[in-house]
Amino acid sequence: MTGRVLRIELKRSVAPWPGIVVLGGSLAIFCLYDGLWWRGTAGWTAQWTSMALWTRSLLTFLWPLAVGTGAVYGLREPRSRMAELLTTVPRPAWRRAALPAGAMALALASGFGLLVLVGGVQVALGRTTYTPLGWLPISLVAALALVAGAVFGMGVARALPSVLTPPGLVLFFLMLTALLQQNSDETLPSSIAPNRLAQLLPVTAEPREMLLTLSGSVHLGQTLWLLGLLATGFALLSAVTRRARLLAVIPVLTGAALALLVLPAAARDTYVVDKAAAALVCDGPVCVTQANRSRLPELARRGTEALRVLHEVLGDKAPNAVREDTRLRAIADKREPSGDVVLVDFDDRLLADATGGKLTRALIAQGLAPSCYGNDDREGGGQGNVPVQSVAVSWALHDSRLQPLAERGSDAYLRTIWPDADVAWQRLTALSPAEQRSRIAELHTAGLSCAADHQLAVLAGKATR
């Protein structure tokens, strides 16, 4: 009987539409825009955890939308002017409230679940072989947030039956989201609000570091808070007396209080490194994280070749290993190059999709002239080092002419620096072999210290502009 009524509710009401909007709107954002979610090792189809975090970050607008549509749905009985008549039927108020609330919850959970399924299929068909289960709580809490928000909106609309209630709730939740939203530009995602308070918002920051995930205390605290919000919404939806409406606020206050006791006070306990994903797996002197294990066979072959070339050029000062860089950095923070190890960042434009000889050249470049700034789609600060690295690699591999590691580009800075690289190449190759080797060694030392602003001048004396 309940199943039949629920099917009628889904068929005859607007309850399915919020789920359709959640699925269609999210896929439209992901698939119609070439955004950062398609880039790097933390892209939404690159790893399971980043997929869960990206889909949950969409709650920035999905959560207020769920609350607003729930409020519109909650006004159905007041608009029909049947509320008083329905109180005369023998069925308890909570049972009458359960069906529309269940229909809305089913639609939203299905819409978000299908979104996660689309992302999950792409991750499963992708490059990664790392399959953790830690992403499941991230997505389950997101689904709970949508359901709790919608039922809360229904309850508030039932208690305050006004056409202004839905837009008022949407505006309030949008302002709340803007106030508590975290950004991922720092080493760890953080908000301007106190950390415990910010974690009451179920929206996550856009993932930037592949190895970061949410801690267990965040899952627990947010679940308690959202269950309280859900219970209050349902209590308001089924309340028929003023006293019952007043008592309905108890669950949300209790949930918030318990959550604030559980949620971490500091950002470092909120977003934590997934130790299993960060564990190193090695093939000889070449090591990558477990999360990027699928890259190890190709990197091991090319890394061994790159180390051989580096030893020919730098001798005893050459690095002895290749290792994935797992250090967390804020945007525009300097890297910490090592003289013993070639650090690999798979978000680097030179390394992201490089294979074969191109990968070997990129590794030699990073070993000879380490870049101290990220050269990825978020930062781009290392592009100026590419001409320097191109000169160094072409010299190390005895190329007859300068071979750029990347396209020369068309912006004003690159149009200026590439001609300088051509001049540096001509001047370097005109020197005696001993002087050439000396300047490459000097370039290597300058790269490790991150001190040289004009490394092309190291190769070509004072000739560069």
C-alpha positions as CSV (number, residue, x, y, z in Angstrom):
1,M,0.0,0.0,0.0
2,T,2.8,2.4,1.0
3,G,4.7,1.6,-2.1
4,R,1.7,2.3,-4.4
5,V,1.0,5.6,-2.7
6,L,4.7,6.5,-3.0
7,R,4.6,5.7,-6.7
8,I,1.5,7.9,-7.1
9,E,3.3,10.7,-5.2
10,L,6.3,10.5,-7.5
11,K,4.1,10.3,-10.6
12,R,1.6,13.1,-9.8
13,S,3.7,15.6,-7.9
14,V,6.8,17.7,-8.6
15,A,8.9,15.6,-6.2
16,P,11.0,14.0,-9.0
17,W,12.1,17.4,-10.4
18,P,14.7,18.3,-7.7
19,G,16.5,15.0,-8.4
20,I,16.4,15.7,-12.2
21,V,17.8,19.2,-11.7
22,V,20.5,17.9,-9.4
23,L,21.6,15.3,-12.0
24,G,21.1,17.4,-15.1
25,G,22.5,20.6,-13.7
26,S,25.6,19.0,-12.3
27,L,26.4,17.0,-15.5
28,A,25.9,20.2,-17.5
29,I,28.5,22.0,-15.4
30,F,31.0,19.1,-15.5
31,C,30.5,18.2,-19.2
32,L,29.8,21.6,-20.9
33,Y,32.6,23.6,-19.3
34,D,36.3,22.8,-19.7
35,G,37.0,23.7,-16.0
36,L,39.7,22.7,-13.6
37,W,37.7,19.6,-12.7
38,W,39.0,18.0,-15.8
39,R,42.7,18.9,-15.1
40,G,45.4,17.2,-13.0
41,T,45.7,14.4,-10.6
42,A,42.8,15.8,-8.5
43,G,40.3,15.9,-11.5
44,W,36.8,14.6,-10.9
45,T,37.5,11.5,-13.0
46,A,41.1,11.0,-11.9
47,Q,40.7,9.3,-8.5
48,W,37.8,8.1,-6.4
49,T,38.3,10.5,-3.5
50,S,38.6,13.6,-5.8
51,M,35.5,12.4,-7.7
52,A,33.6,12.4,-4.4
53,L,35.0,15.8,-3.3
54,W,34.2,17.4,-6.7
55,T,30.6,16.2,-6.8
56,R,30.2,17.3,-3.2
57,S,31.6,20.7,-3.9
58,L,28.6,21.3,-6.1
59,L,26.5,21.5,-3.0
60,T,27.5,25.2,-3.1
61,F,24.4,25.7,-5.2
62,L,22.7,22.3,-4.9
63,W,22.1,22.6,-1.2
64,P,20.2,25.9,-1.3
65,L,18.4,24.6,-4.3
66,A,17.3,21.5,-2.4
67,V,16.1,23.6,0.5
68,G,14.1,26.0,-1.8
69,T,12.5,23.2,-3.8
70,G,11.6,21.4,-0.6
71,A,9.9,24.6,0.6
72,V,7.9,24.9,-2.6
73,Y,6.8,21.3,-2.2
74,G,5.9,21.9,1.4
75,L,3.5,24.7,0.4
76,R,1.3,22.2,-1.5
77,E,-1.3,21.6,1.2
78,P,-1.6,25.3,2.3
79,R,-2.0,26.3,-1.4
80,S,-4.8,23.7,-1.9
81,R,-6.5,25.0,1.2
82,M,-7.1,21.4,2.4
83,A,-4.8,21.5,5.4
84,E,-7.7,21.8,7.9
85,L,-9.7,19.1,6.1
86,L,-6.8,16.7,6.1
87,T,-6.5,17.0,9.9
88,T,-9.8,15.2,10.2
89,V,-8.7,12.0,8.5
90,P,-7.8,9.1,10.9
91,R,-4.2,8.7,9.6
92,P,-1.6,10.2,11.9
93,A,0.0,13.5,10.8
94,W,3.5,12.0,10.7
95,R,2.3,9.3,8.3
96,R,0.8,11.9,6.0
97,A,4.1,13.8,6.2
98,A,6.2,10.7,5.6
99,L,5.1,10.1,2.0
100,P,5.9,13.5,0.4
101,A,9.1,13.7,2.5
102,G,10.0,10.2,1.3
103,A,9.3,11.0,-2.3
104,M,11.4,14.1,-2.2
105,A,14.3,12.2,-0.4
106,L,14.1,9.4,-2.9
107,A,14.3,11.8,-5.9
108,L,17.2,13.8,-4.5
109,A,19.2,10.7,-3.4
110,S,18.6,9.1,-6.8
111,G,19.7,12.2,-8.7
112,F,22.9,12.6,-6.7
113,G,23.5,8.9,-6.7
114,L,23.4,8.8,-10.5
115,L,25.8,11.8,-10.7
116,V,28.3,9.8,-8.5
117,L,27.7,6.8,-10.7
118,V,28.6,8.7,-13.8
119,G,31.8,9.9,-12.2
120,G,32.6,6.5,-10.7
121,V,32.3,4.8,-14.1
122,Q,34.8,7.2,-15.6
123,V,37.2,6.7,-12.7
124,A,36.9,3.0,-13.0
125,L,37.6,3.1,-16.7
126,G,40.5,5.6,-16.2
127,R,44.1,5.3,-15.4
128,T,44.0,4.8,-11.6
129,T,44.2,1.4,-10.0
130,Y,43.8,2.7,-6.5
131,T,40.4,1.8,-5.2
132,P,39.8,3.1,-1.6
133,L,36.5,3.0,0.2
134,G,37.1,6.3,2.0
135,W,35.2,8.2,-0.7
136,L,31.9,6.6,0.2
137,P,31.3,8.6,3.4
138,I,32.0,11.8,1.5
139,S,29.2,11.0,-1.0
140,L,26.8,9.6,1.6
141,V,27.0,12.7,3.7
142,A,26.4,14.8,0.6
143,A,23.3,12.8,-0.2
144,L,22.1,13.2,3.4
145,A,22.7,16.9,3.2
146,L,20.4,17.2,0.2
147,V,17.7,15.1,1.8
148,A,17.9,16.9,5.1
149,G,17.9,20.3,3.4
150,A,14.8,19.5,1.3
151,V,12.8,18.1,4.3
152,F,13.9,21.1,6.4
153,G,12.6,23.4,3.7
154,M,9.3,21.4,3.6
155,G,8.9,21.7,7.3
156,V,9.6,25.4,7.5
157,A,7.2,26.1,4.6
158,R,4.5,24.1,6.4
159,A,5.1,26.1,9.6
160,L,5.4,29.4,7.7
161,P,3.0,29.0,4.7
162,S,4.0,32.1,2.6
163,V,5.1,32.5,-1.0
164,L,8.1,34.3,0.4
165,T,9.3,31.3,2.4
166,P,11.1,29.4,-0.5
167,P,13.0,32.4,-1.9
168,G,13.8,33.5,1.7
169,L,15.2,30.1,2.6
170,V,17.3,29.9,-0.7
171,L,18.7,33.4,0.0
172,F,19.5,32.5,3.6
173,F,21.3,29.3,2.7
174,L,23.2,30.9,-0.2
175,M,24.5,33.6,2.3
176,L,25.3,30.9,4.8
177,T,27.3,29.0,2.1
178,A,29.1,32.1,1.1
179,L,30.0,32.9,4.7
180,L,31.3,29.4,5.6
181,Q,32.7,28.3,2.3
182,Q,36.2,27.0,2.3
183,N,38.8,27.7,-0.4
184,S,41.7,25.4,-1.3
185,D,44.4,28.1,-2.2
186,E,46.2,27.5,1.1
187,T,48.2,24.4,2.0
188,L,45.0,23.0,3.6
189,P,41.4,24.1,2.7
190,S,40.2,26.7,5.2
191,S,37.4,29.3,5.7
192,I,37.3,32.8,7.2
193,A,34.9,31.4,9.8
194,P,36.1,29.3,12.8
195,N,36.8,25.8,11.6
196,R,34.2,24.0,13.7
197,L,31.5,26.4,12.5
198,A,32.7,26.1,8.9
199,Q,32.4,22.3,9.0
200,L,28.6,22.6,9.7
201,L,28.4,23.5,6.0
202,P,28.4,20.2,4.0
203,V,30.0,21.9,1.0
204,T,33.7,20.9,0.5
205,A,36.4,22.9,-1.0
206,E,37.3,22.2,-4.6
207,P,40.0,19.5,-4.4
208,R,43.5,20.6,-5.5
209,E,45.7,18.1,-3.7
210,M,45.1,14.5,-4.8
211,L,46.2,13.0,-1.4
212,L,43.8,15.0,0.8
213,T,40.6,13.5,2.2
214,L,38.2,14.3,5.0
215,S,38.9,12.9,8.5
216,G,36.5,10.6,10.2
217,S,35.5,13.2,12.9
218,V,34.2,15.4,10.1
219,H,32.0,12.7,8.7
220,L,30.6,11.9,12.2
221,G,30.1,15.6,13.2
222,Q,28.3,16.5,9.9
223,T,26.2,13.4,10.1
224,L,25.0,14.3,13.6
225,W,24.2,17.8,12.5
226,L,22.4,16.8,9.3
227,L,20.3,14.2,11.1
228,G,19.2,16.9,13.6
229,L,18.3,19.1,10.7
230,L,16.3,16.3,9.0
231,A,14.5,15.4,12.3
232,T,13.5,19.1,12.8
233,G,12.3,19.4,9.2
234,F,10.2,16.3,9.6
235,A,8.9,17.3,13.0
236,L,7.8,20.7,11.6
237,L,6.2,19.0,8.6
238,S,4.1,16.7,10.8
239,A,3.4,19.1,13.6
240,V,-0.3,20.1,14.1
241,T,0.0,22.3,17.2
242,R,2.0,25.3,18.1
243,R,3.7,23.4,21.0
244,A,4.8,20.7,18.6
245,R,6.3,23.3,16.3
246,L,8.2,24.8,19.2
247,L,9.5,21.5,20.3
248,A,10.6,20.7,16.7
249,V,13.7,22.9,17.0
250,I,15.2,20.6,19.7
251,P,16.7,18.0,17.3
252,V,18.5,20.6,15.2
253,L,19.9,22.3,18.2
254,T,21.0,19.0,19.7
255,G,22.5,17.9,16.5
256,A,24.5,21.1,16.2
257,A,25.7,21.0,19.8
258,L,26.9,17.4,19.4
259,A,28.5,18.2,16.0
260,L,30.4,21.1,17.5
261,L,31.8,18.7,20.1
262,V,33.0,16.3,17.5
263,L,34.1,18.4,14.6
264,P,37.9,19.3,14.6
265,A,39.0,22.7,15.7
266,A,41.9,23.0,13.3
267,A,42.1,22.7,9.5
268,R,45.0,20.2,9.8
269,D,42.6,17.7,11.5
270,T,39.8,18.3,8.9
271,Y,41.6,17.6,5.6
272,V,44.2,14.9,6.2
273,V,46.5,13.0,4.0
274,D,45.3,9.6,2.9
275,K,48.2,7.5,4.1
276,A,47.4,4.5,2.0
277,A,47.2,6.6,-1.1
278,A,50.5,8.4,-0.2
279,A,52.5,5.2,0.5
280,L,55.4,4.9,-1.9
281,V,55.8,2.0,-4.3
282,C,59.2,1.6,-6.0
283,D,60.8,0.0,-9.0
284,G,64.5,0.4,-8.4
285,P,65.4,4.0,-7.9
286,V,62.0,5.3,-9.1
287,C,59.1,5.7,-6.6
288,V,55.5,6.9,-7.0
289,T,52.5,7.0,-4.6
290,Q,50.1,4.1,-4.4
291,A,47.5,6.4,-6.0
292,N,49.6,6.8,-9.1
293,R,50.9,3.3,-9.2
294,S,49.7,2.8,-12.8
295,R,52.3,5.3,-13.9
296,L,55.2,3.4,-12.4
297,P,56.2,1.0,-15.2
298,E,56.6,3.8,-17.8
299,L,58.2,6.2,-15.3
300,A,60.7,3.5,-14.1
301,R,61.9,2.9,-17.7
302,R,62.2,6.6,-18.5
303,G,63.5,7.6,-15.1
304,T,66.4,5.1,-15.2
305,E,67.4,6.5,-18.6
306,A,67.1,10.1,-17.3
307,L,69.3,9.3,-14.3
308,R,72.0,7.8,-16.6
309,V,72.0,11.1,-18.6
310,L,72.2,13.2,-15.5
311,H,75.2,11.2,-14.2
312,E,77.0,11.8,-17.5
313,V,76.4,15.5,-17.2
314,L,76.6,16.2,-13.5
315,G,78.9,13.4,-12.3
316,D,78.9,13.0,-8.5
317,K,76.4,15.9,-8.1
318,A,73.7,14.0,-10.1
319,P,70.5,12.8,-8.3
320,N,70.3,9.1,-7.7
321,A,66.5,8.6,-7.6
322,V,63.2,9.7,-9.1
323,R,60.3,10.2,-6.6
324,E,56.8,11.6,-6.8
325,D,56.6,14.9,-4.9
326,T,54.0,14.5,-2.1
327,R,54.6,17.7,-0.2
328,L,51.5,19.9,0.2
329,R,51.9,23.4,-1.0
330,A,49.8,26.5,-1.1
331,I,49.2,28.2,-4.4
332,A,52.4,30.0,-5.6
333,D,54.4,28.4,-2.8
334,K,58.0,27.5,-3.8
335,R,58.9,23.9,-4.2
336,E,61.9,22.5,-2.3
337,P,64.2,20.9,-5.0
338,S,66.6,18.2,-3.9
339,G,70.0,17.5,-5.2
340,D,69.7,13.8,-4.5
341,V,66.2,13.2,-6.0
342,V,64.4,14.2,-9.2
343,L,61.0,15.2,-7.8
344,V,58.1,14.4,-10.0
345,D,54.8,16.4,-9.9
346,F,52.2,14.7,-12.2
347,D,50.3,18.0,-12.3
348,D,53.2,19.7,-14.0
349,R,52.4,20.4,-17.7
350,L,55.6,18.8,-18.9
351,L,54.9,15.6,-17.0
352,A,51.1,15.3,-16.9
353,D,50.6,13.4,-20.1
354,A,54.2,12.8,-21.2
355,T,55.3,9.4,-22.4
356,G,58.2,7.8,-24.2
357,G,61.0,10.2,-25.1
358,K,59.0,13.2,-24.1
359,L,58.9,11.9,-20.5
360,T,62.6,11.2,-20.5
361,R,63.3,14.8,-21.6
362,A,61.0,16.2,-18.9
363,L,62.7,14.2,-16.2
364,I,66.2,15.3,-17.4
365,A,64.9,18.9,-17.4
366,Q,63.7,18.6,-13.8
367,G,67.0,17.0,-12.8
368,L,69.2,19.6,-14.5
369,A,67.2,22.8,-13.9
370,P,64.6,22.1,-11.2
371,S,61.6,24.4,-11.3
372,C,60.8,26.1,-8.0
373,Y,57.3,27.0,-9.0
374,G,54.3,25.0,-10.1
375,N,53.8,24.8,-13.8
376,D,50.2,23.5,-13.8
377,D,46.8,24.7,-14.8
378,R,46.2,26.4,-11.5
379,E,49.5,28.2,-11.1
380,G,51.4,28.5,-14.3
381,G,54.4,30.1,-12.5
382,G,56.9,27.7,-13.9
383,Q,56.4,28.4,-17.6
384,G,59.3,30.9,-17.5
385,N,61.6,28.0,-16.6
386,V,60.7,25.9,-19.6
387,P,63.0,27.7,-22.0
388,V,65.9,27.3,-19.6
389,Q,65.1,23.6,-19.2
390,S,64.8,23.2,-23.0
391,V,68.3,24.6,-23.5
392,A,69.7,22.4,-20.7
393,V,68.1,19.2,-22.1
394,S,69.0,19.9,-25.7
395,W,72.6,20.4,-24.6
396,A,72.6,17.2,-22.5
397,L,71.1,15.1,-25.3
398,H,73.5,16.6,-27.9
399,D,70.7,18.0,-30.1
400,S,71.8,19.8,-33.2
401,R,69.4,22.7,-32.4
402,L,67.3,23.9,-29.5
403,Q,64.3,21.5,-29.0
404,P,61.5,23.3,-26.9
405,L,60.0,21.1,-24.2
406,A,56.6,22.8,-24.8
407,E,55.0,25.1,-27.4
408,R,56.6,28.5,-27.3
409,G,53.2,30.1,-26.5
410,S,51.8,33.5,-27.6
411,D,51.6,35.6,-24.5
412,A,53.9,38.7,-24.1
413,Y,56.2,37.1,-21.5
414,L,56.9,34.0,-23.5
415,R,57.3,35.9,-26.7
416,T,60.1,37.8,-24.9
417,I,61.8,34.9,-23.2
418,W,62.0,32.4,-26.0
419,P,64.2,34.6,-28.2
420,D,66.5,34.9,-25.1
421,A,66.6,31.2,-25.0
422,D,67.7,31.0,-28.7
423,V,70.5,33.5,-27.9
424,A,71.5,31.5,-24.8
425,W,71.6,28.3,-26.9
426,Q,73.8,29.9,-29.5
427,R,76.2,31.4,-27.0
428,L,76.4,28.2,-24.9
429,T,77.1,25.9,-27.8
430,A,79.8,28.3,-29.1
431,L,81.8,27.8,-25.9
432,S,84.4,25.1,-25.3
433,P,83.1,21.8,-24.0
434,A,84.6,22.4,-20.5
435,E,83.0,25.8,-20.3
436,Q,79.7,24.4,-21.5
437,R,79.7,21.8,-18.7
438,S,80.7,24.4,-16.2
439,R,77.7,26.6,-17.0
440,I,75.3,23.6,-16.9
441,A,76.6,22.8,-13.4
442,E,76.2,26.4,-12.4
443,L,72.6,26.3,-13.7
444,H,72.0,23.2,-11.7
445,T,73.2,24.8,-8.5
446,A,71.2,27.9,-9.1
447,G,68.1,25.8,-9.7
448,L,68.4,23.9,-6.5
449,S,68.7,27.2,-4.5
450,C,65.8,28.8,-6.3
451,A,67.9,32.0,-6.1
452,A,68.5,32.8,-9.8
453,D,65.8,35.0,-11.3
454,H,67.4,35.0,-14.8
455,Q,68.8,31.5,-15.3
456,L,69.2,32.1,-19.0
457,A,71.9,34.6,-18.1
458,V,73.7,31.8,-16.3
459,L,73.9,29.9,-19.6
460,A,74.7,32.9,-21.8
461,G,76.5,35.3,-19.5
462,K,75.1,38.9,-19.5
463,A,73.8,38.6,-23.0
464,T,70.1,38.1,-22.2
465,R,67.7,41.0,-21.9
